[in-house]
Amino acid sequence: MTSDSKTIDGLFGLFSDERRRHLCLHVVKTEKTAFSLEELVDQVTKRESKAGEGSGERRTRIRAELHHAHLPKMEDVGLVEYDGAGTVRCADCAIASLCEAFDPDEAIPELRAASSN
């Protein structure tokens, strides 16, 4: 596998998950260069709130998923640097430009409706 195909595969893998897409957009569109893990947990929890699910249980699950899955994948493609101890730093990379151009909330309504089925 070439390094170019690894990068392309990594990008498609990164953007294949809705939570990672929104995290990428949040990290890139926010004027900050560093985030705490708890701040990103807050962001995800707020965006994905579900009735009937306990907030403590939900936050614990989201924190674990960010720490073990989503942030390492974002780091693998060079979007962030994650120290594993709770600090996420924005990396200076071309992916940031791609994220700035992509906004799923602005998607064509027909495509958004089709993707939710």
Salt bridges, closest charged atoms under 4 A:
ASP17 OD2 - HIS70 ND1 3.83
GLU18 OE2 - HIS22 NE2 3.77
GLU18 OE2 - ARG47 NH1 3.94
GLU38 OE1 - ARG59 NH2 2.76
GLU38 OE2 - ARG63 NE 2.62
GLU39 OE1 - LYS32 NZ 2.67
ASP42 OD1 - ARG59 NH1 2.46
GLU48 OE1 - ARG19 NH2 2.48
GLU48 OE1 - ARG58 NH2 3.70
GLU53 OE1 - ARG58 NH1 2.66
GLU53 OE2 - ARG61 NH2 2.89
GLU65 OE1 - ARG19 NH1 2.22
GLU65 OE2 - ARG61 NH1 3.65
ASP103 OD2 - LYS29 NZ 3.11
